Amino acid sequence: MATTMSVTVEQNLCEGCGECIDGCPVDVFELKGQKATVVNMTVCGDCRYCESVCPTGAVCVDCVDEKI
């Protein structure tokens, strides 16, 4: 069984504060159009720091086990 990461930013909740961008140790996010956007999900280490610092709860990190 493989584990797949899913990192999303709910654009309607994102205020573009940049906390997730500044705190992410592996540069998963970039600011585009004044909103945080996932640009490199494959490097996410599942530390979930981005979720903890997002003041609006716009960032969601999920691990999904998949059968191969």
C-alpha positions in Angstrom: 0.0 0.0 0.0 1.3 3.5 -0.9 0.7 6.7 0.8 -0.4 9.7 -1.2 -0.3 13.3 0.1 -3.0 15.7 -0.7 -2.4 19.4 0.1 -5.1 21.9 -0.8 -5.8 25.6 -0.2 -9.5 26.6 -0.2 -9.2 29.8 -2.2 -12.5 31.2 -0.8 -11.0 31.0 2.7 -7.5 32.1 2.0 -6.7 35.7 2.9 -3.2 35.7 1.3 -1.4 36.3 4.6 1.5 34.1 3.6 1.9 32.3 6.9 1.8 28.9 5.2 4.4 30.1 2.7 6.7 31.5 5.3 6.5 28.5 7.5 6.7 25.6 5.0 10.2 24.1 5.2 10.0 22.6 1.7 8.3 25.3 -0.3 5.0 23.6 -1.1 3.2 27.0 -1.6 3.5 30.2 -3.5 1.5 33.4 -3.5 -0.4 33.8 -6.8 -3.1 36.4 -7.3 -2.9 37.3 -3.6 -3.8 33.8 -2.5 -1.6 30.9 -1.4 -1.4 28.2 -4.0 0.0 24.6 -3.9 2.9 24.4 -6.4 5.0 21.5 -5.2 2.9 18.9 -3.3 5.3 16.1 -3.9 7.9 17.4 -1.5 5.4 17.8 1.4 6.7 16.0 4.5 3.3 15.9 6.3 4.6 18.2 9.1 1.2 20.0 9.0 2.8 23.3 10.1 0.9 25.1 7.3 -2.4 23.9 8.7 -1.5 25.0 12.2 -0.5 28.6 11.3 -3.4 29.3 8.8 -5.7 31.7 10.6 -8.7 30.8 8.5 -8.3 27.1 8.2 -7.9 27.3 4.4 -5.0 24.8 4.3 -5.7 21.1 4.4 -3.1 18.3 4.4 -4.3 14.7 4.1 -2.6 11.3 3.8 -4.5 8.7 1.8 -3.5 5.1 1.7 -3.9 3.6 -1.8 -3.7 0.0 -2.9 -1.2 -0.6 -5.7 
